[in-house]
Every structure is written in structure tokens, then in C-alpha cells.
């Protein structure tokens, strides 16, 4: 059975360059790939696509691996679901990659700047194979049970009570 990969590019900016590379990687239909392409216009031959859905969670639950843009909201959602994640920076976006890089450093996901994939498209396919074969393993993310009040008090303590 083919591994299931879901790609989400976000809803604000198109990320056709990622979809084009993934379309080439999947030219032999090695994977079952579905992509939420948002404002993208590229029509791949080897990937099933849609623009938007009200129930993206069904795709998250379906997938063995998720390739996503480096949006914090999507990343936290996927971490809480303990999904295997490859986070790819969109060169058209101004995003805070430091947060995603920190999650990679902690062992929760794999982060790849798009520039690396653009220079070497095979890199993405190699990383997909390593993750799906369990040669790259991720730590299980455990959400902290903080309330906003506790977070505010901690911030005040750290920054004003020294």
C-alpha cells in the first residue's frame, strides 16, 4: 500500500514551487499525495489537489506524513496530533522560522528551507523516504497545560521581577 502524504500550503499565499517539485517527486505515483493548495494555480499531474476545505482535519488524520508551510498555527495543530511533519519555508512569506527551527532542534519535526529544496529537489524525496521508513524518528509532542493567566504571570516574573 502506498504511503499517504498530505501537503498544506496555507490559505494566504500560493506555494506552487513546492507543489511543482512534489509533483515531479511523485511522477511514478510512489505515494498517494493530496494537497491543499490555497491560492495556487499550478495543476499537478501526479497529485490530487483542492483549494480549501472546512474539514482539513480529515486530511491530517488520513496522512502518514504531512508537508506544510512554516505557519505556527498549522504546526501546533499537527504537533498536537503527533503527526510526522516536514515544514518547508515559503520564499514568498515572511514567517518566523526560529520557532519551527526550535521544534526541529527538539526533535518534533523536520524543517527544510525551500532554498535547499530548490537547489536540490531530490533532497525532499530523500527526506520523505527516510521519515516514512522510520529512519528519521520524531519525539512525541506533549502540550503543556498552561492557562493564559499562568503565562502572563511567568512573563511578568521573568521580565520585571529580577
N, C-alpha and C positions, 0 to 999 in steps of 0.2 A: 504494500500500500504506500502511495506517495505521501511524503510529509506535507503538512498543511502550513502555509505561510500567509500571514495577513500583513499587508502594508497599509499604514495610515500616514497620510501626508499633511494632515491638518486641514482646517477649513478656511484659513486666511490667505495663504499664498500657494501658488502652484509649485509642484516639485517634480516636473516632467523629467528632469535629468536623472533622477533616481529611478523613476518608472521605466525609462528607456534602457538603463543599464540592467535592471532586473528582468526586463523583457528579453534581453539578449542572454542573460544567465540562464533563463528558463526556456531557451529555444527548443530544447529536446523534451520539454514538458516533464522534467525530472520531478518537479514539485507541483502541488496543487496550490496555485497562488491567486489570492483575491486581494484587490487593492481599493481602498477608499482614496480617490484622487482629488477630492475637493474641486478647486478651480482649474485643475489640469486639463489640457486639451489633447495631449498625445494619446492615441488609441493603440495600445499594445496588441500584438498578435498572440502572445503566449500567457497572458494574464487576464483574468476576469476583473472588470472594474465597475465602480459606481461612483457617483459624485458625493452623495450624502445619504445618511440613514438616521432614523430616530433611534435605532437599536444597535449601536455599534458593539455593545457588549456581547451579542451573539457571535460576532466575528472574533472578538477577543477570546471567548470561551472555546470556539472551534479550533483555533490555531495552535500548532505545536511551537511556532516561533512567530514573533511579531517584529517587524521592521518599522520604526517610527521616526518621525522628525523629533528634534530635541525639545519639544514643548514640555514644560514642567507638569501641566495638568494631566496630559496623556501618560507621561512617565509614572507619576504617582499612582494613577489608576491601574496601570499594568503591573507595577511593583506589588500593589496590594493583592492582585490576582495571582502573584507568583508566576508570571509568565517569563519565558525566555525572550530577552529583548536585545535587539540591535538598534541603537539610537544613532541616527545619521543627521548631521547638521545640514540645514538647507542654506546654501550660499546666499539666497535672497532674503533671509531672515536675520533679524537682529535678536539673537537669543542668548540666554545666559548658559553657556556651555560648561561653566565651572561647576554648576550643580550636577549636571549629568556626568561630568568627569569624576566628581567625588563619588557618585554612585558606582561608577566603574572601578575606581580605586578600592572601594569597599567590597567589590565582588558581586554586585547585584545585576549588572548588565554589561554589555559591550558597547562602547562609544567609538564611532568612526567618523572623523571629519570628512565631509563629502569630497574635499580636495584630494584626499588619499584614494578614494574610490575612482575619482575622475582620472587620476594619473595611472591607476592600476585597477580596472574594473574586475579583474579576476579575484582581487582581494575580498570583495563582498561574497562571492560564491564560495571561496575557501573558508571564510568565517562561518557562513551558513552551514556548510558541511561539518565543520568541527563542532558547532553547537548541537546540531541535530544528531551527531554520532556520540554525543556526551563527552567529547574530548575537551570541550570547554564547559565547565560547570559553574553555576551561579549559586550564591548564597540565598537562602530564603529570607525575604524581607519581612520584618515584623514591625507593624505600625505601632508607634508609641501612643499611649493613651493619655495624651496631654489635652487639657482644655485651654481655651484661649486665655483665660484668666491666669493659669499657671505659666503660660508662655510670656505674658506681659510682665508678671512678677519676676520671672527669671531674667528677662531683658533689662528691667529696671535695676535689679541686683547687680548684674554684670556690668552695666554701663554707668550707674550713678552711685552705687554704694561701695566704694572702694576705700 
